[in-house]
Structures are given as C-alpha cells and as structure tokens.
C-alpha cells in the first residue's frame, strides 16, 4: 500500500518557496548533502554555507549583517551548535537546529535555556516529520483501535570519534514516536538496556493498551533503517528519495512558510525525557 502511495507522487522540482536565501552552518558530509539536495530541487533558492568554526570567528557586530534575514540551518555537533545558538540569539531569523541537539542532561539544560532566551524562531531538524510518507503512516497507525506494536531498527557500522553511535541515530525516530504518543505523555513506561559495550541501545516504550514500541539504535555490523508495524509491514522513510517528497525539501518548505505550530521544547518532549533517563 505504501509503495502505491509513493508511486502517485510526482517527480518535480520540489522546493516551493524558493525565492529565499538559506545559510548552512557546518562543513561536514551532512551539511554538504543538504546543500546539494536543495540546489538540485530548486532553481531559485540561493544556498550558501560556512564552516561552524569559521562562523564563530565572525565578530559579534558583524553577525546581523552576515545572517541578514536568511533561514539558517545549523548542522554541526551539539557543543558547537550551542555556541552558535548563543552567538545568534539576539537575531530574528528562522533557525533549523540539527539533531542530536543534546546528548546529556547538561547539554539539554543549556539547549532549553538558549531556546527560551533566543529571539529567533527555532525548528528542530526532523525532515521525515513533514513528509507525505510520515503523514500517511501516522494516520494509518492512529486510525487503528487495537494495540499497535512497532519495532524500529536504526543504525550502522560507522563509529565517529566525537559521538556515541546511539546518539548519532536515536533522535531520527524519537520525534516521530513522540508525535504518536503525545496524547499519552502521562502514562508511558520506558525501559532500556545497553548492548555492544554501550554502543547499541534497546529502548522499550509502552503506553497502556495503545502502543508497544521497541527501538534498537546505534552500532550494527551493517546499515539497518526500518519500522516493522504489527509484525507485518516494513517502512523505510528513506525509500522515496527520488519522489516529490524528499525529506530535506519538506523540512525546508515547512520552515520557509513559517508554519510554526508548537513550541520546540514541547515538540521534543520524548527526546528530552529519554536524554534525562539515559543520563541517570
């Protein structure tokens, strides 16, 4: 059913609000990928980029002129991202914050404080959350009255020196799971266990008779990325890269239309809860 739905999406230049400017802060493979995808999907959007450390070297008096009413997409590690957020907190831009935005309680506290102080409109980078694919899957799950059992696998063999692989992967799905569970925040139970010397996490989230969700994230000997729903359907949110539903484009379109519907901290409620739990 999902394949038939995706096949109905037209392959076109996707970015709708392309008469704007986007500044990407970060120089690694991921910010380069963001820039490449948006350039391919828009003839008019002007995308520029600067390394995170180069941006931090700009004088404080020149920051306003440099960001100059652009949408800003910060794509770097949490500690440097916090420095950048602090540097631009007096501006009034739309700012996309990359995940993971925090990996422990101390970083989370700093992130929340900066979010409350910032004059910018902040968005968490959760590209799948704004895609047609997620809307279709979410509605299909929530339309059911029976217990919904979901098993998630997300991870791969890459080990980065600056971050545990669990934090490299877990926030991809926590935002989606949080959206499914937002009406049940007061009744969820969470259990977890660390595997592979702390490089893989098994996280179980139960909400009464409504949801039973198991997440397996972090290090795996090969790349895995899918949801298994009720033991039947497997969903890979990356399987529609060539359709008119590319997650990077839907994320940009969401921000460029200023379609801000909730507080960023409220949006990431489950991620924040898990960060605090795993830090105990």
N, C-alpha and C positions, 0 to 999 in steps of 0.2 A: 504493500500500500504506500509506504514511504517513497519507494522508487517511482511509482506512478505520479505521486505528488511532485517530486523533484523534476520529473521529465516535463511537467507543464510549465516550469519556469523558463522564461525566455532568456536567451543569452544575448545580452546587450551591454552597452556602456552603462555600468550600474550607478555610479555616483550621481545623485540627483542634484544636490546643492553644491555645484562645482564652481560657483563664482566667488569662492572664498580662498583664504590662504591658510595653510597648515604648517606649523613649525614642529618638527620632530626633534626631541632632545634625547640623544643616545646614538651610539655609533656601532653597536654590535650587529649580529646577523638578524635579530628580530626587528629592530627599527629600520634596517635596510629593506627587509621584506615588506614591512608596512608601506614604506615609500614606493617600492616597486609596484605593489598591487594597486595602490591608489592612482599612481601615474598611468597604469595600464587601463584602468576603469574610468578615467576622466581625461578629457582633452583640455579642460579649462582650469581645473584646480591647480593652484600653484603650491607645490610641496617643497619646503626647504628643510635642511637638517643641520644639526650641530652636535658635536660630542658633548657629553654631560660635563666633563671636567672643563672643556673649553667654555661652556656656558657659564659655569661657576666662576670663571676668571673674569667675566664681564663686570665692569664697575657698576655698583648699585644704582648710580644715577643714570646709567645707560640702559638698564633693564626694560623700562617702559618703552623706550624707543625701539628696542630690539623685538619685543613681543608684539607691540603695536596692533592690538585688536585681532590678532590671529587666533585660531584654535591651536592649542598647544597639546602635543601628545608626548608625555614623558615615558621613556622606555629604557629604564636602567635598573640597577639593583636597589633594594629598599633603602639602604642607608644614604646613598647619594640622592635618591628620589626625595627623601625627606629634606635634604639640604636645598634642593631646587624648589620644592614647595615653599620652604621658608623664605627663599630669596624672592619669590614672585607673589607672596601672599597679599601684598597691597595692590596688585593689579586687578583688573576686572575681566579676565579672559575666560573662555570655556576651556577647561583643562582636563584631559584624559590621563588618568593615573594607571600605570601598568601594574599587573599582578606578578609576583606577590607584592603587596604593599606593606606587609609586615610579616615577620617570621617568629616573633616572640612578643611577650606582653609589653616589654619596654618600647619596642618599635611601634606597637599598636597604640599605646598611650600617646606617643609623640604624634602619630598619624592623626588620631582623633582630635588632639589639641590643635594641630595645624589646620585641620578641616574646619574646625569651629572658628578659628581666627581669620581664615582666608576670605578675601573679598571676591575671589574667583568662583565660578560655578564649576564644581568638581564632579567628574564622572569616572566611575570605575571601568576599566577596560574589560568588558565581558562580551566580546563580539557575538558569540552564539546566542546570547540572551535576546538580541534584537533581530534575529534571523527568522525567516518564514519557517524554516525547518523546526526550530525550537517551538515556535508558536503551535505548529501542527502537532508535535509530540506532546507538549504540555497539555494541550486541550484533550488529546486522546487519552492521556493518563488521568487527568482530573475529571473527565466525564464518567469514569467508572466508579461504581459504588462499593466494589469489593476491595479487599486488601491488595495493594499494589506492591509487588516485590521487584526491586530494582537492584541489579548488581553492576557496579561500574569498575572498569579497568582502565587505568591511565598511567602511562609511564614508558620507560625505555632504558637502554643501556648507557646513555651518556651520563657521566658523573662530572659536575662542574666543581671547580675548586672553591668557589665563593658561596655555594648554597647546597644544602641537603636536597637530594632529588625529590623527597616528599614535598618540600615547599616549592620546588620547581614545577610540580604538576597539580597539586591538590586544589588550588584555587580556580583551576579551569572549570571544575564541576560544582564546587561548593555554592557558587552563586545561583546556579540552576536548581540545585537541590533546595537551597534556601527559598527560592521562589515557590517551589512546590509545597514547602512546609510552613510558609509564612502565617497561615491561619492556625497553625498548631504549635506555635513557639513555646507556649507554656506547658506542653505535655510531652515533649520529646525526651527520649533517653538516648544517651550516647556512650558507646563503649569502644575501646581501641586496643590494639596491640602492635608493637613494633616487630618487624621481621628483617632478615638480612642485615643484622648488626645495625639496626636503626635507619636503614636506607629505604625500607618499604614500610608502608603503613596500611593496616587493615582497620577501617573505621566503620562502625555499625550505628545506624540511626534508626530508631523505632518511634513511631507515632501511633500508639494505640492499635486499633484495628484498621488504620487507614494506610500507613506506609511502613514497609520494612526495606531499608536501603543499606546496602553494603558497598563501601568504596575501597578499592585496592589501588594504591597510588605509590609512585616512586620508582625505585630501580626494578627493572625486569631485563632478562637476557636479550629480549627483542622488543620492538615497539608494539605496544598494545593501546588501543583507544576506542572503547565502545561501551555502550549501555546495553545490558540484557534486561528486557522488561517482561516480567511474569514468566520467565523461562522460555520464552518463545521468540520475541522479536529483538534483533540486534540493531542498534543505531550507532552510526559513526557520524558525528557532526562535521567531520572534515571531508565527507564524501561528495560534497556538492561544490567543490572549488571552481568549477567551470560554468556554473549556472548563475542566474541573476539573483544570487542570494549569498554572495561571498561575505563571510562574517566581518572581515575588516571593513568592507564597504558599508554594511548595515550599521556597524558601530559608528563610523564617521557620519553617516546620514542622520543617525539618531541625535548626535551631538550638534551637528550643523543646523538642525531645525529647532534647536533649543527646546527639545521635547523633554524637559526635566520633570519627572513625575514623583520623585521621592528623595528623601534625604540619603546621601551616600552612606552614612553610618547605618541607617535603617536597612538599606539595600544589602549591606554586607553583614547582617546580624549573625548569620550562621558561621561565616568565616571568622568573625570576631570571637564567637563562642568557642570554636574549635582551637583557635590560636591560644586562648587563655587556658583551655583544658590541657592541651599538649605541653604547655609551658609549666605545668604544676609538677 
